[in-house]
Amino acid sequence: MNPIISSISYCPVKSVSFQNIQLCEIKKNLGIVNDRIFAFSRNIESEKAKLIEKNANERKLNYFLTLKNSPVLNKYNFVYENNTLTLNSNNKDIISISTDDPSERLLLANKLMELENSLLKPITLLKNIDHPFFDTSHSKNIFNSMSLINLNSIKDFENKINEKIEPQRFRANFYIDGIDPWEERNWIGKIIKINNVSFKVEKNIPRCVAINLKPKTDDNSLNLLQSLKKSYNHFDMGIYLVSLDDGKVEIGNNIEVKN
C-alpha cells in the first residue's frame, strides 16, 4: 500500500477553524505558511498578551482561547486571505478586518466578546508569523509542527465504537490514505518525504476533549476521548511532523517513508 495525501487544511486562528486547500507552501522548521499565525489570548492584560505574542517561551496553553476551554468557538469560522481576516458563522460574514491594523484587531476581539458573553475577558487578537501559536510551541520542548492523520486509523476507530466519526474533529493539516490503520505510529523518529519535502516525525499526538465536539457546533455528546482510551489504551490520534525543507505539498502527492 502506498500512502498519499488525501486532503490538506490549515488553521489561521489557533484552535478555531480550518481552511481546506489544494496545495500548501512549506517553510523549513516552520510548517505550513499562515498556519496558526493568529491566536486569541484570554483573561490576561494587554502587556502580558504582548509578551506571549512575541515570545513562545512565555506561552502557556491556558493563556489562549481554545475549543477545550471555550467550545462555543466551534460555531465560528475564520477565513484569512490577502491579509484580511473574516469571522463568519452559518455561512454569513460577521466582520472583516485588516490584520496589520491594531485598532481593527481590537474591533474583532470586541465583536467576539459581544457575541459570546461566556468568554473569559479580556481577549486580544495576537499575530506572529515567525513563531506561530502551535500546541507544541508553549511547552518545555518547543517546536513548530504540522499534524498528520491516517484516515484508516479513524475508520478503525469507527468500527471499534460503531459510530460515524468526522475526520475534521481531529483538526489535521494532512489527512492521508493508502496505509493500514495505525501504521503511522511506526513512523516516529523516521523521515518521510512528500513531493521532495522532507519531514521528521516527532511523536504521536495526544488528544483532548476538543475531539468530542461535532464540527461547526458545540455538541459534545459523543465522548471520543474516553472511547479512544477504552479502545486502544491511549489518547493518541495522528502524528506531529517538523519540516526539514522549503517546498510545496499538494493533494495526491505520494509519501515516502525513510529509515
Secondary structure, DSSP 8 states (H G I E B T S, - for coil): ---EEEEEEE-SBTTT--EEESEEEEETTTEETTTT-EEEEESS-HHHHHHHHH-GGG--GGGB--TTT-GGGGG-EEEEETTEEEEEETTEEEEEEETT-HHHHHHHHHHHHHH-TTS-S-EEEEE-SSS---GGGSSSS----EEEEEHHHHHHHHHHHT----GGGG--SEEEESS-TTGGGGGTT-EEEETTEEEEEEEEEE--GGGGS-TTS----S-HHHHHHHHHSS-EEEEEEEE-S-EEEETT-BEEE--
